[in-house]
């Protein structure tokens, strides 16, 4: 899909970004706890949100804290053909 994914720490002072894969999945890696996120793509709506204050899951592979924000839908803008 090629959407841009941005994540920020609690006080918005540090950010990271990535691009989604063709199937829309992504991994956003960084050395901070992400609290805020935003996803956008050309000709699609922008979606943003906050991560709940939950304990991160740890991956078995490399013990990196992992948050799952679930399935996010961005809609094609209606005024674009």
Phi, psi and omega per residue, in radians:
X1 nan -0.713 3.112
X2 1.398 0.487 3.078
X3 -1.353 2.640 3.095
X4 -1.604 2.291 3.107
X5 -2.037 2.218 3.116
X6 -2.097 2.506 3.068
X7 -2.384 2.471 -3.122
X8 -2.198 2.739 3.016
X9 -1.358 -3.130 -3.016
X10 -0.970 -0.777 -3.074
X11 -1.696 0.286 3.063
X12 1.125 0.310 -3.064
X13 -1.589 -0.251 -3.127
X14 -2.376 2.328 -3.108
X15 -2.339 2.753 3.060
X16 -2.388 2.780 3.113
X17 -2.523 2.821 3.052
X18 -2.706 3.047 3.097
X19 -2.079 2.436 3.128
X20 -1.253 2.712 3.059
X21 -1.335 3.059 -3.136
X22 -0.996 -0.599 -3.124
X23 -1.478 0.024 3.094
X24 1.604 -0.110 3.125
X25 -1.392 2.790 3.139
X26 -2.779 2.829 2.950
X27 -2.251 2.268 3.090
X28 -1.971 1.914 -3.052
X29 -1.858 2.484 3.106
X30 -2.970 3.042 -3.116
X31 -1.789 0.336 3.103
X32 -2.189 2.802 3.011
X33 -1.375 2.068 3.140
X34 -1.377 2.273 3.110
X35 -2.000 -0.525 -3.085
X36 -2.155 2.522 3.101
X37 -2.509 2.736 3.098
X38 -2.584 2.445 3.114
X39 -2.258 2.310 3.114
X40 -2.618 2.751 3.105
X41 -2.617 2.653 3.103
X42 -0.981 2.293 3.123
X43 1.243 0.205 3.117
X44 -2.175 2.828 3.108
X45 -1.198 2.805 3.058
X46 -1.739 2.410 3.132
X47 -2.220 2.418 3.135
X48 -2.520 2.839 -3.123
X49 -2.992 -3.047 -3.134
X50 -2.138 2.532 3.031
X51 -1.431 2.439 3.071
X52 -1.152 2.670 3.084
X53 -1.401 1.441 -3.131
X54 -2.161 2.809 3.073
X55 -1.284 2.231 3.140
X56 -1.162 2.620 3.024
X57 -1.381 2.628 3.068
X58 -1.844 2.327 3.094
X59 -1.349 2.593 3.127
X60 -1.280 -0.507 -3.026
X61 -1.174 -0.891 -3.005
X62 -2.409 0.188 3.064
X63 1.052 0.502 3.093
X64 -1.485 2.295 3.065
X65 -1.005 2.317 -3.047
X66 -2.270 2.314 3.079
X67 -2.010 2.383 3.089
X68 -1.918 1.970 -3.130
X69 -1.570 0.087 3.061
X70 1.417 -2.782 -3.126
X71 -1.619 2.167 3.132
X72 -1.985 2.289 3.137
X73 -1.910 2.223 2.992
X74 -1.966 2.378 -3.018
X75 -1.784 2.518 3.066
X76 -1.124 2.370 -3.141
X77 -1.162 2.356 -3.029
X78 -1.296 -0.393 -3.102
X79 -1.535 0.057 3.110
X80 -1.876 2.282 -3.134
X81 -1.409 nan nan
